[in-house]
Amino acid sequence: MGIESEYKADSAVVALWMLHYYEKKQDYEDALRDYEGMELGVGSSKLELVPIHGSMPGDRTGDQAARLVDTAARLERQRAWLKLVEDVEANLPPKMRLFLKLRWEVVEKDGKIKSGRYRGRPAWIPYVQYNYCHGVANLTGKKPEDCWIESPKVFTGFWNRIVAYAAHLAAKRGLV
């Protein structure tokens, strides 16, 4: 894998976690509840027997322990990613934090945007563009028309900067 393709792959993973933070957080919390409800013991009915070497029954307790360890490792990695997104958001300046909040809103409104209620290339830009000027107006006390940004490239630039910053932190933390 070349440097360019590796960079794009890492950026895609980071962008996925950045965009779908709330969905991933809910998945993590559900999985954590399930994990905390698991029991380690022979009498547990949570796992089925796994045959080893043909028809010999597996070690139910050992199998469940291995699954618990795998689940704990997966949950720890998810927690690290969620913490990364939270840290990125906390360290952004107010206008960039507003932009990220609007990107998250677009993810929640995805069906409406794809169905044509908000159109554009990419489809998230008109929604963010319109709401960003109103949000900045509220932050600065100016009129929305004084905060309007005409160029969609500004918003893709904002997004690319956030992803680049998050990818840098992810690399420092060993996530990518």
C-alpha positions as YAML, in Angstrom:
chain: A
units: angstrom
residues:
- id: 1
  name: MET
  ca: [0.00, 0.00, 0.00]
- id: 2
  name: GLY
  ca: [1.42, 3.36, -1.01]
- id: 3
  name: ILE
  ca: [1.61, 6.42, 1.19]
- id: 4
  name: GLU
  ca: [-1.24, 8.17, -0.62]
- id: 5
  name: SER
  ca: [-3.61, 5.21, -0.40]
- id: 6
  name: GLU
  ca: [-2.68, 4.61, 3.24]
- id: 7
  name: TYR
  ca: [-3.39, 8.27, 4.04]
- id: 8
  name: LYS
  ca: [-6.75, 8.11, 2.26]
- id: 9
  name: ALA
  ca: [-7.69, 4.88, 4.06]
- id: 10
  name: ASP
  ca: [-6.79, 6.33, 7.47]
- id: 11
  name: SER
  ca: [-8.64, 9.56, 6.69]
- id: 12
  name: ALA
  ca: [-11.72, 7.57, 5.65]
- id: 13
  name: VAL
  ca: [-11.72, 5.69, 8.98]
- id: 14
  name: VAL
  ca: [-11.31, 8.93, 10.92]
- id: 15
  name: ALA
  ca: [-14.04, 10.66, 8.90]
- id: 16
  name: LEU
  ca: [-16.40, 7.76, 9.57]
- id: 17
  name: TRP
  ca: [-15.86, 8.04, 13.33]
- id: 18
  name: MET
  ca: [-16.15, 11.84, 13.20]
- id: 19
  name: LEU
  ca: [-19.39, 11.81, 11.20]
- id: 20
  name: HIS
  ca: [-21.15, 8.96, 12.97]
- id: 21
  name: TYR
  ca: [-20.09, 9.79, 16.51]
- id: 22
  name: TYR
  ca: [-23.57, 9.65, 18.06]
- id: 23
  name: GLU
  ca: [-24.49, 6.43, 16.30]
- id: 24
  name: LYS
  ca: [-21.18, 4.82, 17.30]
- id: 25
  name: LYS
  ca: [-21.58, 6.06, 20.88]
- id: 26
  name: GLN
  ca: [-25.02, 4.45, 21.09]
- id: 27
  name: ASP
  ca: [-23.62, 1.19, 19.69]
- id: 28
  name: TYR
  ca: [-20.82, 1.32, 22.27]
- id: 29
  name: GLU
  ca: [-23.22, 1.92, 25.14]
- id: 30
  name: ASP
  ca: [-25.45, -0.96, 24.00]
- id: 31
  name: ALA
  ca: [-22.46, -3.30, 23.65]
- id: 32
  name: LEU
  ca: [-21.13, -2.21, 27.04]
- id: 33
  name: ARG
  ca: [-24.47, -3.01, 28.68]
- id: 34
  name: ASP
  ca: [-24.44, -6.44, 27.01]
- id: 35
  name: TYR
  ca: [-20.84, -7.00, 28.10]
- id: 36
  name: GLU
  ca: [-21.58, -6.05, 31.69]
- id: 37
  name: GLY
  ca: [-24.49, -8.51, 31.64]
- id: 38
  name: MET
  ca: [-22.32, -11.44, 30.53]
- id: 39
  name: GLU
  ca: [-21.35, -14.00, 33.10]
- id: 40
  name: LEU
  ca: [-18.37, -16.26, 33.17]
- id: 41
  name: GLY
  ca: [-19.28, -19.77, 34.20]
- id: 42
  name: VAL
  ca: [-20.16, -23.23, 33.06]
- id: 43
  name: GLY
  ca: [-23.85, -22.77, 33.81]
- id: 44
  name: SER
  ca: [-24.22, -19.77, 31.51]
- id: 45
  name: SER
  ca: [-26.50, -20.25, 28.53]
- id: 46
  name: LYS
  ca: [-25.17, -17.22, 26.64]
- id: 47
  name: LEU
  ca: [-22.77, -19.25, 24.48]
- id: 48
  name: GLU
  ca: [-23.20, -22.50, 22.63]
- id: 49
  name: LEU
  ca: [-20.78, -25.39, 22.66]
- id: 50
  name: VAL
  ca: [-18.11, -24.99, 20.01]
- id: 51
  name: PRO
  ca: [-16.72, -28.25, 18.68]
- id: 52
  name: ILE
  ca: [-12.96, -28.63, 18.75]
- id: 53
  name: HIS
  ca: [-11.20, -31.24, 16.59]
- id: 54
  name: GLY
  ca: [-14.27, -32.59, 14.91]
- id: 55
  name: SER
  ca: [-17.02, -33.78, 17.19]
- id: 56
  name: MET
  ca: [-15.48, -33.21, 20.62]
- id: 57
  name: PRO
  ca: [-17.34, -30.58, 22.63]
- id: 58
  name: GLY
  ca: [-15.52, -27.33, 23.35]
- id: 59
  name: ASP
  ca: [-14.69, -25.83, 26.69]
- id: 60
  name: ARG
  ca: [-17.71, -23.60, 27.38]
- id: 61
  name: THR
  ca: [-16.01, -21.61, 30.12]
- id: 62
  name: GLY
  ca: [-12.83, -21.15, 28.12]
- id: 63
  name: ASP
  ca: [-14.79, -20.18, 25.03]
- id: 64
  name: GLN
  ca: [-16.82, -17.64, 26.95]
- id: 65
  name: ALA
  ca: [-13.68, -16.24, 28.59]
- id: 66
  name: ALA
  ca: [-12.11, -15.79, 25.15]
- id: 67
  name: ARG
  ca: [-15.23, -14.00, 23.92]
- id: 68
  name: LEU
  ca: [-15.25, -11.76, 26.99]
- id: 69
  name: VAL
  ca: [-11.62, -10.82, 26.38]
- id: 70
  name: ASP
  ca: [-12.30, -10.12, 22.69]
- id: 71
  name: THR
  ca: [-15.37, -8.05, 23.58]
- id: 72
  name: ALA
  ca: [-13.43, -6.10, 26.22]
- id: 73
  name: ALA
  ca: [-10.68, -5.30, 23.71]
- id: 74
  name: ARG
  ca: [-13.22, -4.19, 21.10]
- id: 75
  name: LEU
  ca: [-15.03, -2.00, 23.65]
- id: 76
  name: GLU
  ca: [-11.75, -0.44, 24.74]
- id: 77
  name: ARG
  ca: [-10.90, 0.43, 21.13]
- id: 78
  name: GLN
  ca: [-14.37, 1.92, 20.58]
- id: 79
  name: ARG
  ca: [-14.01, 3.94, 23.78]
- id: 80
  name: ALA
  ca: [-10.66, 5.27, 22.55]
- id: 81
  name: TRP
  ca: [-12.23, 6.38, 19.25]
- id: 82
  name: LEU
  ca: [-15.14, 8.07, 21.01]
- id: 83
  name: LYS
  ca: [-12.69, 9.87, 23.31]
- id: 84
  name: LEU
  ca: [-10.74, 11.02, 20.26]
- id: 85
  name: VAL
  ca: [-13.85, 12.57, 18.69]
- id: 86
  name: GLU
  ca: [-14.74, 14.25, 21.99]
- id: 87
  name: ASP
  ca: [-11.21, 15.64, 22.31]
- id: 88
  name: VAL
  ca: [-11.24, 16.93, 18.74]
- id: 89
  name: GLU
  ca: [-14.56, 18.68, 19.32]
- id: 90
  name: ALA
  ca: [-13.40, 20.17, 22.63]
- id: 91
  name: ASN
  ca: [-10.24, 21.61, 21.04]
- id: 92
  name: LEU
  ca: [-11.92, 23.23, 18.04]
- id: 93
  name: PRO
  ca: [-12.52, 26.98, 18.00]
- id: 94
  name: PRO
  ca: [-16.20, 27.97, 18.39]
- id: 95
  name: LYS
  ca: [-16.92, 28.45, 14.67]
- id: 96
  name: MET
  ca: [-15.36, 25.10, 13.76]
- id: 97
  name: ARG
  ca: [-17.29, 23.44, 16.61]
- id: 98
  name: LEU
  ca: [-20.46, 24.95, 15.14]
- id: 99
  name: PHE
  ca: [-19.51, 23.55, 11.75]
- id: 100
  name: LEU
  ca: [-18.96, 20.06, 13.23]
- id: 101
  name: LYS
  ca: [-22.30, 20.25, 15.05]
- id: 102
  name: LEU
  ca: [-23.99, 21.06, 11.74]
- id: 103
  name: ARG
  ca: [-22.25, 18.14, 10.03]
- id: 104
  name: TRP
  ca: [-23.63, 15.87, 12.76]
- id: 105
  name: GLU
  ca: [-27.10, 17.30, 12.19]
- id: 106
  name: VAL
  ca: [-26.79, 16.45, 8.50]
- id: 107
  name: VAL
  ca: [-26.03, 12.83, 9.39]
- id: 108
  name: GLU
  ca: [-29.18, 12.73, 11.52]
- id: 109
  name: LYS
  ca: [-31.22, 14.30, 8.68]
- id: 110
  name: ASP
  ca: [-29.60, 12.06, 6.06]
- id: 111
  name: GLY
  ca: [-32.88, 10.70, 4.72]
- id: 112
  name: LYS
  ca: [-34.30, 14.17, 4.14]
- id: 113
  name: ILE
  ca: [-31.13, 15.35, 2.44]
- id: 114
  name: LYS
  ca: [-30.86, 12.33, 0.14]
- id: 115
  name: SER
  ca: [-34.56, 12.52, -0.75]
- id: 116
  name: GLY
  ca: [-34.10, 16.00, -2.14]
- id: 117
  name: ARG
  ca: [-35.22, 18.33, 0.60]
- id: 118
  name: TYR
  ca: [-31.70, 19.75, 0.75]
- id: 119
  name: ARG
  ca: [-29.81, 19.39, -2.53]
- id: 120
  name: GLY
  ca: [-26.24, 20.15, -3.50]
- id: 121
  name: ARG
  ca: [-22.88, 18.64, -4.33]
- id: 122
  name: PRO
  ca: [-22.11, 17.24, -1.88]
- id: 123
  name: ALA
  ca: [-25.61, 17.31, -0.44]
- id: 124
  name: TRP
  ca: [-24.57, 18.38, 3.06]
- id: 125
  name: ILE
  ca: [-23.11, 21.73, 1.96]
- id: 126
  name: PRO
  ca: [-26.33, 23.76, 1.39]
- id: 127
  name: TYR
  ca: [-27.70, 22.72, 4.78]
- id: 128
  name: VAL
  ca: [-24.45, 23.57, 6.55]
- id: 129
  name: GLN
  ca: [-23.94, 26.75, 4.53]
- id: 130
  name: TYR
  ca: [-27.37, 28.13, 5.43]
- id: 131
  name: ASN
  ca: [-27.30, 27.14, 9.10]
- id: 132
  name: TYR
  ca: [-23.65, 28.10, 9.59]
- id: 133
  name: CYS
  ca: [-24.29, 31.77, 8.74]
- id: 134
  name: HIS
  ca: [-27.17, 31.87, 11.25]
- id: 135
  name: GLY
  ca: [-25.05, 30.17, 13.92]
- id: 136
  name: VAL
  ca: [-22.13, 32.54, 13.38]
- id: 137
  name: ALA
  ca: [-24.55, 35.46, 13.48]
- id: 138
  name: ASN
  ca: [-25.74, 34.26, 16.90]
- id: 139
  name: LEU
  ca: [-22.13, 33.89, 18.09]
- id: 140
  name: THR
  ca: [-20.99, 37.29, 16.87]
- id: 141
  name: GLY
  ca: [-24.14, 39.40, 17.12]
- id: 142
  name: LYS
  ca: [-24.06, 40.17, 13.39]
- id: 143
  name: LYS
  ca: [-26.78, 39.73, 10.80]
- id: 144
  name: PRO
  ca: [-26.87, 36.34, 9.03]
- id: 145
  name: GLU
  ca: [-26.32, 37.98, 5.64]
- id: 146
  name: ASP
  ca: [-23.08, 39.48, 6.96]
- id: 147
  name: CYS
  ca: [-21.87, 35.97, 7.89]
- id: 148
  name: TRP
  ca: [-22.81, 34.24, 4.63]
- id: 149
  name: ILE
  ca: [-20.02, 32.22, 3.00]
- id: 150
  name: GLU
  ca: [-20.59, 31.84, -0.72]
- id: 151
  name: SER
  ca: [-17.95, 29.28, -1.60]
- id: 152
  name: PRO
  ca: [-18.71, 25.61, -0.84]
- id: 153
  name: LYS
  ca: [-14.95, 25.02, -0.90]
- id: 154
  name: VAL
  ca: [-14.69, 26.78, 2.45]
- id: 155
  name: PHE
  ca: [-16.87, 24.12, 4.04]
- id: 156
  name: THR
  ca: [-15.04, 21.21, 2.43]
- id: 157
  name: GLY
  ca: [-11.85, 22.88, 3.65]
- id: 158
  name: PHE
  ca: [-13.25, 23.04, 7.19]
- id: 159
  name: TRP
  ca: [-14.12, 19.36, 7.02]
- id: 160
  name: ASN
  ca: [-10.70, 18.38, 5.62]
- id: 161
  name: ARG
  ca: [-8.94, 20.35, 8.38]
- id: 162
  name: ILE
  ca: [-10.99, 18.65, 11.10]
- id: 163
  name: VAL
  ca: [-10.34, 15.20, 9.62]
- id: 164
  name: ALA
  ca: [-6.62, 15.94, 9.24]
- id: 165
  name: TYR
  ca: [-6.41, 17.10, 12.87]
- id: 166
  name: ALA
  ca: [-8.34, 14.04, 14.06]
- id: 167
  name: ALA
  ca: [-6.15, 11.72, 11.95]
- id: 168
  name: HIS
  ca: [-3.06, 13.29, 13.49]
- id: 169
  name: LEU
  ca: [-4.40, 12.65, 17.00]
- id: 170
  name: ALA
  ca: [-5.52, 9.13, 16.03]
- id: 171
  name: ALA
  ca: [-2.02, 8.34, 14.78]
- id: 172
  name: LYS
  ca: [-0.48, 9.69, 18.01]
- id: 173
  name: ARG
  ca: [-2.82, 7.45, 20.01]
- id: 174
  name: GLY
  ca: [-2.14, 4.38, 17.89]
- id: 175
  name: LEU
  ca: [-5.68, 4.15, 16.49]
- id: 176
  name: VAL
  ca: [-4.61, 4.25, 12.82]
...
